[in-house]
Amino acid sequence: MAQTRNSKQRSLIMSLLNGNYDHPTADEIYELARAKDPKISRGTVYRNLGLLSELGEIRKLPMPGNPDHFDFKLEHHYHFLCRRCGKVFDTPLPYDEGLNSTPEAMPGFQTEWHRLLLVGLCPDCAKAEKVQAEKDAGV
């Protein structure tokens, strides 16, 4: 019985992630899941996100100084993290396979893939910071 319940809950979590380009955090996914299944627990969501990530069905995106985000897109691609609001965005930059070469100065190491995270301000936060700077300058 527990296996069926977990599969149902896992399917719910996957349905919330599929096509979700917002790269939600575990807490955001929990809130979305609760709207569909009020009995689902935070622990169940966290455990299933961990399992789905381990199984390679979703990608866990660790973010410096922010909670992990989750991505349904499995092909390698780059992300942009807004340092102000914490949102994560896909970038249009093509994935550079050439960066998967291990430098000669690192004998014995084998690079399998790489990750690039751009950090800065999204358009909304850049505008808000500009408005705040103008207020502070008395403009």
C-alpha positions, -999 to +999 in steps of 0.1 A: +000+000+000+028+025+009+045+019-025+013+028-044+009+060-023+045+070-028+042+064-066+010+085-067+028+113-047+059+110-069+037+113-100+021+144-086+056+160-079+067+151-114+035+166-129+042+198-110+078+199-124+072+189-160+070+221-181+077+243-151+104+267-162+105+286-128+130+261-113+111+259-080+126+252-046+114+222-026+092+245-005+076+259-036+070+224-049+055+215-015+031+244-016+020+235-052+016+198-041-005+208-011-029+227-033-035+194-052-032+170-022-037+186+012-025+154+030+010+154+014+037+161+039+068+183+035+090+152+042+073+132+015+080+160-010+116+164+001+122+126+000+106+122-035+126+152-049+158+135-036+148+102-051+138+117-084+171+136-085+191+104-077+172+085-104+181+112-129+145+121-136+150+157-125+180+179-119+188+193-085+204+228-088+224+238-057+225+276-055+251+295-035+235+312-005+200+301-016+179+269-014+183+242-040+161+246-070+148+218-093+147+215-130+128+191-153+151+197-182+177+170-182+199+181-211+229+202-201+223+239-201+233+269-181+214+290-155+212+325-143+206+332-105+192+366-095+211+376-064+182+398-052+151+377-056+167+343-058+149+332-090+167+309-114+164+312-152+176+291-181+201+310-203+202+308-241+239+301-240+248+269-259+264+242-237+301+241-245+313+205-246+348+218-250+348+228-214+345+191-204+382+186-212+403+180-181+433+204-179+466+187-185+478+201-151+453+177-134+466+143-143+443+114-131+412+136-131+384+129-156+358+156-163+324+142-170+304+175-173+305+210-161+281+236-147+280+273-153+260+296-132+256+333-141+248+355-111+234+390-113+201+408-115+170+398-134+152+426-153+126+432-125+153+434-098+176+456-119+148+480-125+139+480-087+175+486-078+178+515-103+146+531-088+160+527-053+194+542-063+176+572-078+155+576-046+186+574-025+204+600-047+173+623-045+166+621-083 
